[in-house]
Amino acid sequence: MDTKKSVDTLQLFITGLSKGAFLHLVQGKYFESMGLSKMGTKYIEHYEEEMGWVKKFMTRILDLGGDIKIENCNGQDIIKDPIKYLKTDLALQSEGLSVIYKYMDNLKDDPTTYEI
């Protein structure tokens, strides 16, 4: 097992997922303020679910003896049009899945991390 490869892959997942999760939280709060409570709740729940995965990945990095980093915290504006946001979010989610599938091969020799 290549521990560095597992740690680097998990860190990549943490960086992308935490950025996307925070975006979901901010957009969810914005939608709530617009009176779109169901949409707001949906995205806030996405945030909570995604941060649960971030915590699992962080725990695994620490179990492997690695260091967790805070990366890629660039700002961006929220999208105020709900329809435009849905389209943008779909594209981002698709891109994120592509990254996960691409890097899962890095974990094939680390069954514990692969299972997570």
C-alpha positions as CSV (number, residue, x, y, z in Angstrom):
1,M,0.0,0.0,0.0
2,D,1.2,3.5,-0.9
3,T,0.2,5.6,2.1
4,K,1.2,8.9,0.5
5,K,-1.0,8.1,-2.5
6,S,-3.9,7.4,-0.2
7,V,-3.4,10.5,1.8
8,D,-3.0,12.7,-1.3
9,T,-6.1,11.3,-2.9
10,L,-8.2,11.8,0.3
11,Q,-6.9,15.3,0.6
12,L,-7.9,16.0,-3.0
13,F,-11.4,14.7,-2.1
14,I,-11.5,16.8,1.1
15,T,-10.5,20.0,-0.8
16,G,-13.1,19.6,-3.5
17,L,-15.9,18.3,-1.3
18,S,-15.5,21.0,1.4
19,K,-15.6,23.8,-1.1
20,G,-18.7,22.3,-2.7
21,A,-20.3,21.7,0.6
22,F,-19.7,25.3,1.8
23,L,-21.2,26.5,-1.5
24,H,-24.3,24.4,-0.8
25,L,-24.6,25.9,2.7
26,V,-24.4,29.5,1.5
27,Q,-26.8,28.9,-1.4
28,G,-29.2,27.1,0.9
29,K,-29.2,30.0,3.3
30,Y,-29.8,32.4,0.4
31,F,-32.7,30.3,-0.9
32,E,-34.2,30.3,2.5
33,S,-34.0,34.1,2.6
34,M,-35.9,34.2,-0.7
35,G,-38.7,32.2,0.8
36,L,-37.7,29.0,-1.0
37,S,-37.5,27.0,2.2
38,K,-37.6,23.5,0.6
39,M,-34.8,24.4,-1.7
40,G,-32.9,26.0,1.1
41,T,-33.3,22.9,3.3
42,K,-32.2,20.6,0.5
43,Y,-28.9,22.4,0.0
44,I,-28.2,22.8,3.7
45,E,-28.8,19.0,4.1
46,H,-26.4,18.4,1.2
47,Y,-23.8,20.5,3.1
48,E,-24.3,18.4,6.2
49,E,-24.0,15.1,4.3
50,E,-20.9,16.2,2.4
51,M,-19.2,17.5,5.5
52,G,-19.8,14.1,7.1
53,W,-17.7,12.6,4.3
54,V,-15.1,15.2,4.8
55,K,-14.8,14.2,8.4
56,K,-14.5,10.5,7.5
57,F,-11.7,11.3,5.0
58,M,-9.9,13.5,7.6
59,T,-10.1,10.7,10.2
60,R,-8.6,8.3,7.7
61,I,-5.8,10.6,6.8
62,L,-5.0,10.9,10.5
63,D,-5.2,7.1,10.9
64,L,-2.6,6.8,8.1
65,G,-0.3,9.3,9.9
66,G,-0.8,12.0,7.3
67,D,-1.5,15.7,7.8
68,I,-4.7,17.4,6.8
69,K,-4.5,20.7,4.8
70,I,-6.8,23.6,4.2
71,E,-6.6,24.3,0.5
72,N,-8.3,26.2,-2.3
73,C,-10.4,28.6,-0.3
74,N,-11.0,31.2,-3.1
75,G,-14.1,33.3,-2.9
76,Q,-16.9,33.4,-5.4
77,D,-20.2,35.0,-5.7
78,I,-23.4,33.1,-5.1
79,I,-25.9,32.5,-7.9
80,K,-29.1,34.4,-7.2
81,D,-31.2,32.8,-9.9
82,P,-32.4,29.4,-8.6
83,I,-32.8,27.8,-12.1
84,K,-29.3,29.0,-13.1
85,Y,-28.0,27.6,-9.8
86,L,-29.5,24.2,-10.4
87,K,-27.9,23.9,-13.8
88,T,-24.6,25.1,-12.4
89,D,-24.8,22.7,-9.5
90,L,-25.6,19.8,-11.8
91,A,-22.5,20.5,-13.9
92,L,-20.3,20.8,-10.8
93,Q,-21.6,17.5,-9.3
94,S,-20.9,15.8,-12.6
95,E,-17.4,17.2,-12.7
96,G,-16.9,16.1,-9.1
97,L,-18.0,12.5,-9.8
98,S,-15.5,12.4,-12.7
99,V,-12.7,13.4,-10.4
100,I,-13.7,10.7,-7.8
101,Y,-13.9,8.0,-10.5
102,K,-10.5,9.1,-11.9
103,Y,-8.7,8.9,-8.6
104,M,-10.4,5.8,-7.1
105,D,-7.7,3.8,-8.9
106,N,-5.2,5.4,-6.5
107,L,-6.8,3.6,-3.6
108,K,-7.0,0.1,-5.0
109,D,-4.1,-1.2,-2.9
110,D,-5.6,0.4,0.3
111,P,-8.8,-1.6,0.9
112,T,-9.8,0.3,4.0
113,T,-9.6,3.7,2.3
114,Y,-11.2,2.3,-0.9
115,E,-14.1,1.0,1.2
116,I,-14.7,4.4,2.8
